Amino acid sequence: MGQLNRITQQPEVMGGRACIRGMRVTVGMVVGQIGAGHSVDEILSDYPYLEREDIMQALRYASWLAEEREVVLASA
């Protein structure tokens, strides 16, 4: 699996859920936007502080979770 250096997890940020670069933007929110039919470009437009690689890593992380594999995340 590719590096997930943009996905972080801290108990004090969003209840310890996986977030993008320590921000209050969860992987679940990003994946939910894709699932709702929004394109990557639409998400980037709506959340200008996100970068394309943030979204790609969120999708990779979600894919690994769906396969029930353990992934160690970095601290922000």
Sequence and secondary structure as in RCSB ss.txt:
>XXXX:A:sequence
MGQLNRITQQPEVMGGRACIRGMRVTVGMVVGQIGAGHSVDEILSDYPYLEREDIMQALRYASWLAEEREVVLAS
A
>XXXX:A:secstr
    TTEE  TTSGGG  EETTSS BHHHHHHHHHTT  HHHHHHH TT  HHHHHHHHHHHHHHHTT     B 
 
